[in-house]
Amino acid sequence: MRPQRTGGQVEEPGWRSAECTVATRPGYEDLHEECRRTADVPLPHTVGVLLVRRCPCSCHTPGDGR
C-alpha cells in the first residue's frame, strides 16, 4: 500500500485502526469516535517494546480530548 497524505502528514494506512480506516469513507466520518487505539500499549515486563501501537490518525492528536 502507498502512504496517504492527510493534512500535510504522511500516514501508513496499515497502522490505522479499523474504525479510522472506515471513517475515511464518505458517510462514516463519525466512526473516528469509536476508535479505541488512542494510546500505545506496552508489552508487559519489557521496556520500549509495544504490544499495540497507537492509531496515527490525526483525529487522535494529544490534547484534543479524545
Sequence and secondary structure as in RCSB ss.txt:
>XXXX:A:sequence
MRPQRTGGQVEEPGWRSAECTVATRPGYEDLHEECRRTADVPLPHTVGVLLVRRCPCSCHTPGDGR
>XXXX:A:secstr
   EEETTEEE GGGS HHHHHTTSTT GGGGGG    S EE TT SS EEE     GGG TTS  
